[in-house]
Amino acid sequence: MGSGDAWLGDFSRGPAVFSLYRLGIESGGHPLGPPEYRIECDDGAGPREICRYFDEPESVPEWFGAWKNDEWCPWILQQARALAADPGRT
């Protein structure tokens, strides 16, 4: 995680806890581009990056490892986008 990344919150499903971060410039975010987000998952084996996506209508999320084409992906992305839109939600 870059020092300029902003943690926006967590959400969970079953034993997995997902954390959402808005990327800072140090992590590849561009000051004039659309916001870029990283989703991490901790399912008991420690947190690891599972997805990156841009806040753009036509953007295609990039999933990593076993998460590519996982049945939870649409739900995870829906939760992440809702959290990004309102980081203070509970």
N, C-alpha and C positions, 0 to 999 in steps of 0.2 A: 504494500500500500504506500502510495506517495504521501509525503507530508502535507500536501495540499488537498488530499481527498477529504470529503465531508461525509461522515456517517449520518444517514437519514433515518435509520431505525431498523427494527427486526420484525419478522413475522414467522409463524411456524406452522408445520403440518406434520402430524405424527411426531416421531422423535427428532425430526430435522428442524433446525433453526436457520433461517435465511436472513442475511444482513445486506442492506442496500447502501451503496456509497456513490456519491457523485464525484467523478474524477476531477482532480486538479491538473494544472499544467504539467506538473512533475510526472504524472502518470500517463500522459499522452493527450489530456484534454486540451482543446484549443480555445483561447479566449474569445474568438469571433465565431466559432462554430457552434453547432447545437450541443446541448449538454450530453455528456456521455456518462453512463452508469455501469457499475460493476455489482454483480450479485455474488455473494459468498454463501456457502452452505457448511454448517457444522452438524454432522449426523452422529457425533460421538468420536470421530477420528480426527477432530481438529478442523478449523475453518479452511476452506479452499475456494478459489474462484471457480464458478460454474457457468457464468454468462456475462457478456458485455453487450450493451445496446445503446443506441443514440435516441434522443427524444425527437424523432422525426416520423411523420406518418408512413413513409415508404421504407423505413429502416428495417433491416432483417437482423434479429438478434444473433449473436454468435455464442453457441453453447459449446461447452468443453467436456471432454471425457465421456463418461457414462451418461451424462445428461443430454447428449445429442439425441433428439427424437424421443425423450422420455415422456411418458403420459402426463407427468406433472408440469411440464414446461409451460403450457398455456396458462395454467393457474398461477404458477410462480410469476410469470411476466405480468399478469393482471394485478397481482398483489403489489409487485414492485412499482408498476406505473401509478397505482393509486397512492402508494406511499410517497413516491416522488412528487406527486401533485399536492399532497398535504402531509408533510413530514411530521406534523404535530398530532396526527390522528392516533387513536388508541385502538 
